[in-house]
């Protein structure tokens, strides 16, 4: 723990020096001739990973949970559940994601220079986490600075915006490189294993994470024929699976075990109950499905009202504030599973959809059933007897393609509980699960498709900003990103 604290001040210094090139501020740094050019990769890993997970959590609570009807606020000044996103909301995630992207890219560079015993593993981890963060940036904004981003130390402070399709191709290249680097299966040295809070320095688990992330992103762009995603999904799962190992159990899930104590302290751990669960309650949509399934995860997530679980209406009309019913359990403030990045159950639902669409061989039902079971047991509760045979849970072989998609994506929706903006991205991609539209919903009842570009970026990088806006058709929340437009 002491070592982790020491590394935190190192990474803080690194962040200050190597702040992302998407901001205008750049200072000449006096170099210490006796110091290192950059923090070592093992020093960067835990603090940067924790920073991303925590910033994601705050916006899941504030924005995506309301957009996707997990919970709803009673504050009339918060309109996310009415499909309204103010321009000022764009700055926080842009700033935080790019800030930590610098650290993940420095991990790769530093490992390549220092040639430590596990340097190839460190390089691969840098590539995987770079891909994870970069994918969230482009998924939420569209065309963004990528190839020239995070180059403030080279005095490049007005980077061009790159097309999302080009960004995704490079993300796939990075995941291919990471998979190759990890074939050597070099674990961290014993004295550094504790510095990897995700997998304890086990190269094979990082490799499975990288390839599972690969499948998430391939499926996301699979509607674009030019991406080549369908053939690659088939290669990973069917024709060349030995080369691309993926998660095989809940134990391999990428979940940062955050909690209420240092060094991996959750952002929510210091929240008052009022700040975390006050003024908001779970929605009817969220609660009613779980009630219909008699899902035991309710005991881990929600408070009871009169001995049961009751939701409230989302998208209510102005001035028609409903009564708060079941709320978020305060225990979630230090719940390690909220550190979810990508879990085994999500992978199973990815495969269920891929099988349904005949991208891969295999039974959609088999993947679906495994996903339902692992999503429940991940929360350390037993799957109820006969759960997969319940009318509202069992796989509907006689259903239409659209009905089967809704089954898969509805279960996946709960698997993505508090996972950054993933359920919003999946809804934009598939229009599932089908969400009810409340009487107060604005934006013509249309789910927003992206964040606007940050106000600060508009002011500090105006030429490249305007070129990007012209390319995508406007800077509006309803402009679709590349993978969400018809092929």
N, C-alpha and C positions, 0 to 999 in steps of 0.2 A: 504494500500500500504506500509506503514511504517512497519507493521508486516511482510509482505512478504519479505521486504529487510532484516529485522533482521534474518529471517529464512534462507536466502540465505547463510549468512556467517556460520550458523550452519551446513548446509548441506555440505558446502565446507570443513569444518573441518571433517565431517563424511567421505566424499569421500577420504580425505587424509589418514585417519586412516585405513579405511576399503577397500582399493583399491583391485581390483579383483585378485584372486589367479593365474590368467593366466599370470601374469607378474612375473619377477624374483625378483623385489625389494621388500624387506620387512624389515621394521625398527622396533626396539623395542620402544614402545611408553610409555613414563612416564605417569602414570595415575594420574589424579587429584582426591584425595580422597573426595573432595567436589563436584565433577562433576557427570554427568550421564554417564552410560556406553555407551549409544548410543543416537542419536537424536530421539526425539519423532516422531511417525508416521505422525502426522499432519504437522510437520515441513519438512518432507522429500517429501511429495506428489508433491506439485506444482513445486519446482525446478527440481526434477528428471524427472517429466513428460515433462516439457518444454525442458530439455536438450536432451531427446530422440527425441522428435518431431523435434527439430532444427537440430540435427545431421542427422536425416533421410532426412530432406529437402535438406541439402547441397549435399548429395549423390544422391538424386533423380535428382537434377539439373545437377550434374556432370556426373553421370553414367547411371542410369536406364532410364532416359528420352531419352538419346541418343541410348541406346541399343534397346529400344522399339519404336523408331522413333516418339517421341513426338516433339523433336527439334533436330537439328544437328549443330555442331560447324564448323566454317571455319578454325580452328586451325589445322594445319597438324600434330601437336604433340599429338593430342587427337584422339585416334583410337577406341573409344567405339562404334561408329556407324559402324565401320568395324569389330565388334565382337572381338576386341583385348582388353584384360584387363591385365595390367602390374602387376607383383607380389606385387609391393609397394602399390597398391590400397587396399590391403586386411587389412592393419593395422588399418585404421581410424575407421571403423565401429566396428571391433572386440573390440578395446580399449574402445570406447564410450558406446557400448551396455553393455559390462561386467561391466563397471564402474557404470552405473546406475542400473544394475541388483542387485548389492550389496545393494543399497538404497531400492529397492522394497522388497528384502528379509528381510532387517532390519525393514521395515514397519511392516511386518507380525510378526516378532519375538518381536519387541518392543510393539506392540499392545497386543500380547498374555501375555506379562509380566506385563504391566501396568494396564490392566483391566479397561480402561477408559469406560465411559458410552456407547460409540459407538465402543468399541474395536473389536467386531466381524465384524463390517462393515469395519474397518480399515484392519483387517486381510484379509478379502475377497478382498479388493482393492489391497493389496499387492500381493495376489495370481494371480489376473487377470492381473496385470501389469507385474508380473514375467513371466507369460505365454506368454503375448504379446511379450516381449523382447526376451525371450528364443526361441520362435518360429521363430523370424526373424534370430537369430544367427544360429540355426540349418538348416533353410531353405537355407541360403546363403553359408554355409560351409559344411554341412553334419554332420558327427560324430564330436562332439565337447565336451569339458569339460562341465559337467552339474551337476552331483551329487556331485562332489568334487570341483566344481568351487566356486569362491568368498569366499574362506576360508583362506585368507591371514592372518587374525587375529589369526587363529589356526596354523599358520606357515606351512600350506599346500600350497606350491608354485609351485608344479609340478603335477597338477591334471591329472588323466587319462581322456581319451576321451571316451565318451559313444556313443553307437549306436543310430542312429536317431530314430529307432522304439521304443527303450526303453525310449528315451526322450519324444516322443509324448505320450506314455502311461502315463507318469507321468504328462505331461501337462493336459491331460484329467482328471487325478485324482485331480489336483489342481482346475480345473474349476468346478468339481463336489463339492469339498469342499467349494469353494467360493459360489456356488449356495445355498448350505445348510446353510452356515453362514448368507446369505442375506435373508433367509426366515423369519428371525425375523424382517426384515424391520425397523431396527434402524437407523434413520438419524443422521447426525452429530449434536452435540449441537449447539445452535444458535451462540455462539461465535467462532465456528470453521467452519461454513458453507462457509465462504469466502475463506478458505484455500483450498477448493476443486474447482479448476478452470474449471473442466470438467462438474460436475453435481451438484455443490453447496451442496454436502453432502447428496443427495437423494439416499437412498439405492436401491430403486426399479429400478432406471435408471442404476446404476452400475450392478445390477443383469441382466438386459436386455442386457447390453454391454457384460458381461461375457458369456452369452449364445449365443449371436450373433457371438462372437469370436469363441466360441466352434464350431459353424456350419462352419465357414470359415476353421478351421483347420481340422474338420472331412471330409469336402469335399476334402481338399487337399490330404488326405491319403486314400480316398475312393477306389482308385484303388488297394490297398493292402488288400486282403481278411482277412489277419491275424489281421488287425487293428480293425475289428468289427465296422467300421465307418458307414456303410450303415444302419445297424440295429439301431444304436444310432441316426442317423439323423431322421429316421422314428419315433423313440420314442419322440424326442424333438418336432417334428412338428405335428405328428398325434396321437400317442397312449398315450402320457403323457404330452401334451403341457402345462397343468396348472402348472406342476412342473417346467417347463423351459420357462418362459416368455422371449420374444425377442423383438427387436425394432418393434414399430407399426407406427412410423411416422418419418419424417425428424427431428423433434424437439428432438428426443431421440438419434440421431446420436452421436457417440463419436468423436467430433471435438473440439480440444483445440483452443479456440478463440484468437489466437495470432494476433498481430497487430504491430503498429509502436510506441507504448508507453509501458513503464514499468508498471507492472512487467512481463506481458506476451508479451515480445517483440520478434518478428520474427527474425530469423537469417538474413533474407534478408533485414530487415528494414534499416540497416546501410550500405548495399551494394550501391555502385554507380550504376547508370543505366548501365554503361559500364560493370561492373562486373556481373550484373544480366542478362541483355539481349544483351549486346554487343558481336559481333562476332558469333552470333548464330541466327537461325531462325527456325520457325516451319517447319515440313516436309510436303511434298505433301500428304503423307498418312494421316497425322493428319488433315490437313486443308481440303483436298478434301472430306472426309466423312462428315465433319461438313457442308461444302458448299452444298453437295448433300441433306442433311437433312434440310437445312436452319435453322440450330440449333442456337438459340439465345445465347448460351453460348459463341459463338465467340466474342460477344461484351464485355464479361468479361475477355477474355483470350488473344486476339490477336490484333495487330495493323493492320491498313488497308494499302493497297498499291493501289493507283489510285482508291480509293473508294471501293475496294474489298479485299478479303482475299486470299493470294497466298502463297503456300508452296514452299520448295526447296527440291532437291533430297538428299536422305540419302544414305550412303554407296558409295559415289562418289569416283572415282579413284584418286590416288595420283596425285597432280598437276592439277586436273580438278575441282577446287573449284567453286561451283555455287554462283550466286549472292544471297545475303540475301534478303528475301522478308518480309512477316509478321513475327513479333517478339513478344516476351512476353511483355504484357502490364506492364509498371512500377508500376501500382497500385497493381499488384500481390505481390509486395515486402511486403506489409502490409495487405494482404488479409487473413482474419481470417479462411476462408475455407481451406487454405493450411495446417491448423493444423489438417487435417483429419486423423483419425486413422482407423475408420470403420464406414461407414454410412448406412442409411436405404436402399438406392438404391442398394448398394452392396449386402445387405442381400436378396433383392428381386431377384437379378440375381443368387445368390446362390440357392435360392428356385426354380427358373425357371430351372436351370440345374438339380437339384435334381428331379424335377417333370418329366423332359424330360427323365431322366434315370430310372424313376419309382421307385426311392428311397422313394418318398412320394406320397400321393394322391394329386390331384389338377391339374389344367390346366397350362402347361408351359406358354401359352399365357397370362393368367391372371397375373402371377408373372412378366413376361417380360414387359407387358404394364405398370404395376405399377412401375417397376424399371425405365423405360424410363421417365415416368412422374416425379417421385420424383428426379431423377438425374438432371433434368432441373430446377425444381422449388426450389431445394436446393440452387441454385445460385441466388435466388430472381429475377428470370425472369419468365414471364408467358409462359406456354406451348402453342405454336402456335395452332390455331384452325385446327383440322384435322391432327395433327402431326402423330398420330398413324395409319393414313390411307395412309400416303405417301409411295410411291412405295419402297423406300430404307429403310423405317423404319418399316412398318407393318409386323406383325408376319406371316411367311410363313408356313402355315399348310401343304402345299403340298411339302415342301422341304425335303431333305434327313436329316438324323440324323446329319451328318457333317455340312450341311448348317445351321441347327437350332443352333448347337453349336456355329458356327461362328457368327450368329446373336446375341446370348446372350453375348458371350465373347467380341464382338466388342463394344457393348454398355457398358459393364462392364469396358472395357479398359478406356473409357472416365470418368467413375465414379471414377476410381482410379487415376485420375490426381494428380500428385505430392504426391502420398501415398507411401512413402518409396520404397520398391522393389516389391510391390504386383503384378503389371502388369507383371513384368518379371517372377515372380514365377508362375503366372497363365498361361503365355505362355509356360513355361517349362512343366507344368502339362498337358496342353491341346493341345498345338501347335496352339492355336487360340488367337487373330485374325490372319489371314494369312497376313504376312508382306512381302512386295516386297523386293527382294534382289538386292542391287545396284552392279554396275560393280567393285567397289573397295573393296567389302567385303572380309575379310580374314577368317582364321580358317575354310577353306573348306566350307564356307557358313553356318556354323553350329552355332546356337545361343549358347553362353556359358551356362554351366549348374550350375556353382557355382563359388565362390571365392576360390583362393588358400588359404592355411593356412598362417597367417602372418609370415613374416621373423623373427620377434622377437620371436615368439613362437617356431619356428623351432630351434632357438639358445638356448632358455632358458628351453625348455621342450623336449629335443631331443628324449628321449626313448619313451615317450608316443606319441609324434608326429609321430615317425616312425611306431609305432604299428598301429596308426590310418590310416596312408597312406597305409600300407600293407592291412589293412582291407577293405578299400574302393576301392583299385585298382590303387592308384597313386594320387599324388597331382597335379591335372591338372584341367583347367577350363572346360574340357569336360567330366569329371567324373560325372556321375549322382548321385544325392542323393537318399536315400532309397525310398521315396515316388514316385520318378520319374523313377524307374526301373520297368521292366515288372514283373508282379506277377507270 
